[in-house]
Amino acid sequence: MAFTVQIGFSVTMLVFVIIFYASSPNSKLNQWCSIGGLFFWLGIVKQAIMIEIIPWMHSTFGMSGIDISFAPIHSIFTWAIYALALPTVTIGGLYFAYIDKEYPKYMRLLKPAMYFPGVILLFFFSPLRFREYQLNNQLFWIIYTIYNFSFAIALNALVARGVGIDKRSAIKNQKNQKKQAALILLPPLYYWLIRRRTILRQNSHDRGFCKFNQKRGGSYT
């Protein structure tokens, strides 16, 4: 199997996350940002499997049913990205903005609270059926777009607050750590959210594409 962009990107991002975590493994900021980075990495791995590895196994070994076998794993990966990635990086944003230092009592409540909306959504959207929802359920796209954009707005506010505090700080190492955290938090976040908006618009105006894509075994990220 030829080395591809998807596989190369997945390896590069994983290495980047590991290096970032290793730069300060005892830092809560690094820990949460690295976990969030791994959730985004799952999306790249999922696409590499669907776009590169499964077609290669089809053509090389004639494994025509492997995409069906992978469907539950695909759904769980998708659920992890949609439901857990943004809450996790937002917790990293809380540390970025020094909420743990200024409001430690609230911090203990805020961390589990980040996942509460995702738990509520479990009653309406099963993790084992996320691939089906992607292809057929317009309400799914609307709800999860609102869900993730809400977290993105909160995260941006926290990053802005942290940057504002750092401008008044004389601790150089702390500033460098914050810059590294911003690098791992924001680029994949904005890329992912832009894709969510593009897919939602496409799904709204071209439901026929969903059926066509499903027959081909394609997927959304």
C-alpha positions in Angstrom: 0.0 0.0 0.0 1.4 3.3 -1.0 2.2 6.0 1.6 -0.6 8.5 1.4 -1.4 12.0 2.7 -4.1 10.7 5.1 -1.8 8.2 6.7 1.1 10.7 6.8 -1.1 13.3 8.4 -2.3 10.9 11.0 1.3 9.9 11.9 2.4 13.5 12.0 -0.4 14.7 14.3 0.2 11.8 16.7 3.9 12.6 16.9 3.0 16.3 17.5 0.6 15.4 20.3 3.2 13.1 22.0 5.9 15.7 21.8 3.6 18.4 23.2 2.6 16.1 26.1 6.2 15.1 26.8 7.3 18.8 26.9 5.5 19.1 30.3 3.8 15.8 31.3 2.8 17.1 34.8 1.0 20.1 33.5 -2.8 19.8 33.5 -2.9 22.1 30.6 -0.7 19.8 28.5 -2.6 16.7 29.7 -6.0 18.0 28.7 -4.8 19.5 25.4 -3.1 16.2 24.5 -6.2 14.2 25.2 -8.2 16.6 23.1 -5.6 16.3 20.3 -6.0 12.5 20.4 -9.7 12.9 19.9 -9.1 15.0 16.8 -6.5 12.5 15.7 -9.1 9.7 15.8 -10.9 11.6 13.0 -7.9 11.5 10.8 -7.3 7.8 11.6 -11.0 7.1 10.8 -10.6 8.8 7.4 -7.4 7.0 6.7 -9.0 3.7 7.3 -12.1 4.5 5.2 -10.4 6.2 2.3 -7.1 4.4 2.1 -6.9 1.1 4.1 -10.3 -0.4 3.4 -10.2 0.2 -0.4 -6.7 -1.3 -0.4 -7.9 -4.4 1.5 -10.8 -4.6 -1.0 -8.5 -4.6 -4.0 -5.7 -6.6 -2.6 -7.4 -9.3 -0.6 -11.0 -9.2 -1.9 -12.4 -8.4 1.5 -15.7 -7.0 0.3 -17.5 -7.0 3.6 -14.8 -5.3 5.8 -16.4 -1.9 5.5 -19.6 -3.3 7.0 -17.6 -4.9 9.8 -15.8 -1.6 10.5 -19.1 0.4 10.6 -19.7 0.1 14.4 -16.1 1.1 15.1 -16.5 4.0 12.6 -19.6 5.1 14.5 -17.9 5.0 17.9 -14.9 6.9 16.6 -17.3 9.5 15.2 -19.2 9.8 18.5 -15.9 10.3 20.3 -14.9 13.1 18.0 -18.3 14.8 18.0 -19.2 14.4 21.6 -15.9 14.4 23.5 -13.3 16.4 21.5 -14.6 20.0 22.1 -15.5 19.5 25.8 -12.0 18.1 26.4 -10.2 20.9 24.7 -12.5 23.4 26.5 -11.3 21.9 29.8 -7.8 22.6 28.5 -9.0 26.1 27.9 -10.1 26.5 31.5 -6.5 25.8 32.6 -5.2 28.1 29.8 -7.4 30.9 31.2 -6.2 30.2 34.9 -9.7 29.3 36.0 -8.2 26.6 38.2 -6.0 29.2 39.9 -8.6 31.9 40.4 -11.8 29.8 40.9 -10.6 26.3 42.2 -14.0 25.4 43.7 -15.8 26.1 40.4 -13.2 24.3 38.5 -14.1 21.0 40.2 -17.6 21.4 39.0 -16.9 22.8 35.6 -14.8 19.8 34.4 -17.6 17.1 34.7 -20.2 19.7 33.6 -18.4 20.0 30.2 -19.5 16.4 29.4 -23.1 16.7 30.7 -24.6 17.9 27.4 -23.0 15.0 25.6 -24.4 12.6 28.1 -27.9 14.0 27.6 -27.5 13.6 23.8 -26.8 9.9 24.3 -30.5 9.4 25.0 -31.3 10.6 21.5 -28.3 9.5 19.4 -26.6 6.1 20.0 -22.8 6.0 19.5 -23.3 2.8 17.6 -25.5 4.5 15.0 -23.5 7.7 14.3 -22.6 6.7 10.8 -26.3 6.2 10.0 -27.1 9.6 11.5 -24.4 11.2 9.4 -25.9 9.9 6.2 -29.6 10.2 6.9 -30.4 12.5 9.9 -30.6 16.3 9.3 -31.5 17.0 12.9 -28.3 15.2 14.0 -26.2 17.6 12.0 -28.0 20.7 13.3 -27.8 19.6 17.0 -24.2 18.6 16.9 -23.2 21.7 14.9 -24.8 23.9 17.6 -23.2 21.7 20.3 -19.7 22.0 19.0 -19.9 25.7 17.9 -21.1 26.6 21.5 -18.0 24.9 22.9 -15.8 26.6 20.3 -17.1 30.0 21.3 -16.4 29.3 25.0 -13.0 28.0 24.1 -12.1 31.1 22.1 -13.2 33.3 25.1 -11.0 31.3 27.4 -8.0 31.5 25.1 -8.5 35.3 24.8 -8.6 35.6 28.5 -5.5 33.5 29.0 -3.6 35.5 26.4 -4.7 38.7 28.0 -3.4 37.6 31.4 -0.1 36.3 29.9 0.6 39.8 28.4 0.8 41.0 31.9 3.0 38.1 33.0 6.7 38.1 33.2 7.1 34.3 33.3 8.7 33.4 30.0 8.3 29.6 30.3 4.6 30.0 31.1 4.1 32.1 28.0 5.9 29.6 25.9 3.7 26.8 27.3 0.6 28.8 26.5 1.7 29.4 22.9 2.3 25.6 22.4 -1.1 24.9 23.9 -2.8 27.4 21.5 -1.0 25.7 18.6 -2.4 22.3 19.5 -5.9 23.6 20.4 -6.8 26.0 17.7 -5.7 24.8 14.2 -7.4 21.4 14.3 -10.4 23.0 15.9 -10.9 25.6 13.2 -10.3 23.1 10.4 -12.8 20.6 11.9 -15.5 23.3 12.6 -15.2 24.6 9.0 -15.7 21.1 7.7 -18.7 20.7 10.0 -20.3 23.9 8.5 -19.5 22.9 5.0 -21.0 19.4 5.4 -24.1 20.8 7.1 -24.7 23.1 4.2 -24.1 20.4 1.7 -26.4 18.0 3.6 -29.1 20.6 3.7 -29.2 21.2 0.0 -28.2 17.8 -1.4 -29.8 15.0 0.6 -29.4 12.8 -2.6 -25.7 12.9 -2.2 -26.0 11.2 1.2 -27.8 8.2 -0.4 -25.2 8.1 -3.2 -22.3 8.3 -0.7 -23.8 5.6 1.4 -24.1 3.2 -1.5 -20.4 3.8 -2.3 -19.4 3.2 1.3 -18.2 6.7 1.8 -18.4 8.7 5.0 -18.3 12.1 6.6 -15.7 13.0 9.1 
